[in-house]
Amino acid sequence: MSLFSELIEQVKQQPQKIVFPEGNDARVVKAAVRLAEDQVIFPVVLGEKTEVTQLAGKRLPDQLEVIDPKNYPAADFDQMVAAFVERRKGKNTEEQARQMLQDVNYFGTMLVYLGKVAGLVSGAVHPTGDTVRPALQIIKTKPGISRTSGAFIMTRNDDQERYLFADCAINISPDAQQLAEIAVESAKTARLFKIDPKIALLSFSTKGSAKADEVTKVAEAAKIAKKLAPEEAIDGELQFDAAFVPSVAKQKAPGSTVAGHANVFVFPELQSGNIGYKIAQRLGGFSAVGPILQGLNQPVSDLSRGASEDDVYKVAVITALQATM
């Protein structure tokens, strides 16, 4: 059984309601229809029902719910507005809240916050900021986590090879504390995919082979991460070859329990993370699913705007799985 077949069977044991704000996109609608027909989750699609049905190209399954924010019951919308104003603690007036909740991502995120759905999947049409901003303002990060981060599950050879790359989506230049938090949260995400995490904080240096502020940051992040999660296998700073290739690890990082065996790779900043996962995807033949947002109180997932229908399906499965943890 493939990794995602296993995850689907796991999610089916506790089906979750997941909201899809982009009911005006055929990829999203068709993925939601498949998820309902396969009885994996209970999809909630935001949009006008006629348009959603047209994009589906068929009768909508009973397990799929369509909510049109423009025609949402007045009493329920008033409740949503009041909850939004309270959550924002004076940063937005009621009038501003009513305007902001016309945005489908804000509306969908409030459905998550109010417990009407378990998670949200967006980003097929909207840029990352439009998905992440409402999540940070409303859902917010877990205690002890200063920022959310974005991880990709990388699989190849019928999912037999699987690795986690982070942060490849959100933080442009994280500091040592933020890198450490990303490493610890990535371990939790890795376990969702049956990966026993061995976490390498990557650099262009291995154990002081080069001197630079960028190297010092990664080395310091490794120290902080080990204090935050002493039970985890974490090491750094490591070059990628030292982290991945056992023979290189023996030369460059002898004695490391992670070097040569790493399966979770934490990049030092967004530029290298984004480049790295795309090289693995396009040259290495890996499937890249994500970004999976880490560190939030409730699951919100941000699709790539180049996502396929199958990508939407898989990210929804992951989001539902996060909601059960």
SVG drawing of the C-alpha trace seen along z (x, -y; Angstrom):
<svg xmlns="http://www.w3.org/2000/svg" viewBox="-30 -50 67 52">
<polyline fill="none" stroke="black" stroke-width="0.4" points="0.0,0.0 1.4,-3.5 2.0,-6.2 -1.1,-8.1 -3.3,-5.0 -2.3,-4.4 -3.0,-8.0 -6.4,-7.9 -7.4,-4.8 -6.2,-6.5 -8.2,-9.6 -11.3,-7.6 -11.4,-6.3 -12.1,-9.9 -13.6,-11.8 -13.1,-15.6 -14.9,-18.6 -12.4,-20.6 -13.2,-23.9 -12.1,-24.9 -12.5,-28.6 -11.8,-28.5 -15.0,-27.1 -14.4,-29.0 -11.5,-26.8 -12.1,-23.5 -9.1,-21.7 -10.4,-22.4 -14.0,-21.5 -13.1,-18.3 -10.8,-17.3 -13.5,-18.0 -16.0,-15.9 -13.5,-13.0 -12.9,-13.3 -16.6,-13.2 -17.2,-10.3 -14.3,-8.3 -15.8,-9.1 -12.4,-10.4 -13.6,-13.7 -16.7,-15.9 -15.7,-18.8 -17.2,-22.3 -16.7,-24.3 -17.2,-28.1 -18.9,-29.6 -22.1,-29.9 -23.7,-26.5 -24.5,-26.8 -20.9,-27.6 -19.6,-24.9 -21.9,-22.3 -20.8,-23.5 -17.2,-23.2 -17.8,-19.7 -19.4,-18.7 -21.8,-16.4 -24.3,-16.3 -22.6,-17.1 -22.4,-14.2 -24.4,-14.4 -21.3,-14.4 -20.2,-17.7 -21.6,-21.0 -21.6,-24.3 -21.7,-27.5 -22.2,-30.8 -20.7,-33.5 -22.8,-36.1 -25.9,-34.4 -24.8,-33.2 -27.6,-33.4 -27.6,-36.9 -27.6,-35.6 -24.7,-33.3 -22.7,-36.0 -23.3,-38.4 -21.9,-35.7 -18.9,-35.4 -18.3,-39.1 -18.5,-39.4 -16.1,-36.5 -13.7,-38.1 -13.7,-41.5 -13.1,-39.8 -10.3,-37.7 -8.6,-40.7 -8.8,-42.5 -9.6,-46.0 -7.4,-45.9 -10.5,-45.9 -13.9,-47.5 -17.2,-45.7 -17.4,-47.6 -14.0,-46.5 -14.7,-42.9 -17.8,-42.8 -15.7,-43.9 -12.8,-41.6 -15.1,-38.6 -16.3,-39.1 -12.9,-37.6 -13.3,-33.8 -10.0,-33.1 -11.0,-35.1 -14.5,-33.6 -13.1,-30.1 -10.6,-30.7 -13.3,-31.8 -15.2,-28.6 -12.1,-26.8 -11.8,-29.0 -15.4,-28.6 -15.1,-24.8 -17.6,-24.5 -14.8,-22.8 -11.6,-21.1 -9.2,-22.7 -8.8,-24.8 -7.1,-24.2 -6.5,-27.2 -3.9,-28.7 -4.7,-27.2 -5.9,-30.7 -4.6,-33.0 -1.0,-33.8 0.5,-32.4 0.0,-35.6 -3.7,-35.6 -3.9,-32.1 -1.4,-32.6 -2.4,-36.1 -5.9,-35.2 -4.5,-32.0 -1.9,-34.0 -4.4,-36.7 -7.2,-34.3 -5.9,-30.8 -2.5,-31.9 0.6,-29.9 0.9,-27.3 2.3,-28.4 6.1,-28.7 6.1,-29.0 6.9,-32.4 6.1,-31.8 4.5,-29.2 6.6,-27.5 6.0,-25.5 7.2,-21.9 7.1,-19.6 6.8,-15.9 9.1,-14.6 8.5,-11.0 9.9,-8.8 9.8,-5.1 6.2,-4.5 6.6,-6.5 9.3,-4.1 11.7,-7.0 10.3,-9.8 11.9,-13.0 10.7,-16.2 12.0,-19.6 11.4,-22.8 11.0,-25.8 10.4,-26.1 7.5,-28.4 7.1,-31.1 10.1,-32.6 12.5,-34.5 15.4,-34.7 14.6,-33.0 16.9,-33.6 18.5,-30.9 15.4,-30.6 13.0,-30.4 15.2,-27.8 15.2,-25.7 11.4,-25.9 11.1,-24.8 13.3,-21.8 11.2,-20.7 7.9,-21.2 9.2,-19.4 9.9,-16.3 6.2,-16.3 5.1,-16.7 7.5,-13.9 5.8,-11.4 2.5,-12.0 4.2,-10.4 5.6,-7.4 9.1,-9.0 11.3,-8.4 12.8,-11.9 16.6,-12.4 16.9,-16.2 19.7,-18.0 20.1,-21.7 21.8,-22.5 24.6,-24.9 27.5,-25.3 29.7,-24.3 30.0,-21.0 31.0,-21.4 32.9,-24.6 34.6,-23.8 33.7,-27.4 33.4,-30.6 30.6,-33.0 27.6,-34.6 25.3,-32.3 27.2,-29.2 27.1,-30.5 23.3,-31.0 22.7,-27.4 25.0,-26.0 23.3,-28.0 19.9,-26.9 21.0,-23.3 21.9,-23.9 18.6,-25.6 16.6,-22.8 18.4,-20.2 17.3,-22.1 13.7,-22.4 13.5,-18.7 16.3,-16.7 14.5,-13.5 14.8,-14.2 17.8,-13.3 18.9,-16.7 22.3,-17.9 23.9,-20.8 25.4,-22.6 25.8,-20.0 26.4,-20.2 23.9,-18.2 26.3,-15.5 27.4,-15.1 23.8,-14.9 22.8,-12.4 25.8,-10.2 27.2,-7.8 30.7,-7.7 30.9,-11.5 29.5,-11.7 32.3,-9.5 34.8,-12.0 33.1,-15.2 31.0,-14.5 32.3,-11.3 30.3,-10.4 27.1,-12.2 23.9,-10.2 22.2,-12.2 24.9,-12.7 24.7,-10.2 21.2,-9.2 19.1,-12.4 15.6,-12.3 14.3,-15.8 16.2,-18.7 15.9,-22.2 17.2,-24.8 18.9,-28.0 16.6,-30.4 13.7,-30.4 15.8,-31.0 17.8,-27.7 14.7,-25.8 12.6,-26.8 15.5,-26.0 16.3,-22.8 12.8,-21.2 12.3,-22.3 15.7,-20.7 14.7,-17.5 11.3,-17.6 12.4,-18.5 15.8,-16.8 15.4,-14.1 12.0,-12.9 10.5,-13.4 6.9,-14.2 6.6,-17.3 3.4,-17.7 2.8,-20.9 3.5,-23.3 2.2,-21.9 1.9,-24.7 3.4,-23.9 3.0,-25.4 -0.6,-26.7 -3.3,-25.9 -5.5,-24.4 -4.6,-23.1 -4.5,-25.5 -2.8,-24.4 -1.5,-26.6 -1.5,-25.1 0.9,-26.0 -0.9,-28.0 0.5,-25.4 -1.2,-22.6 -3.0,-19.8 -6.3,-18.3 -4.4,-15.4 -2.2,-17.8 -5.4,-19.4 -6.7,-15.9 -3.4,-14.9 -3.1,-18.2 -6.7,-17.9 -5.9,-14.4 -2.8,-15.8 -4.9,-18.6 -7.5,-16.2 -4.8,-14.0 -3.3,-17.1 -6.8,-17.7 -6.9,-14.3 -3.5,-14.8"/>
</svg>
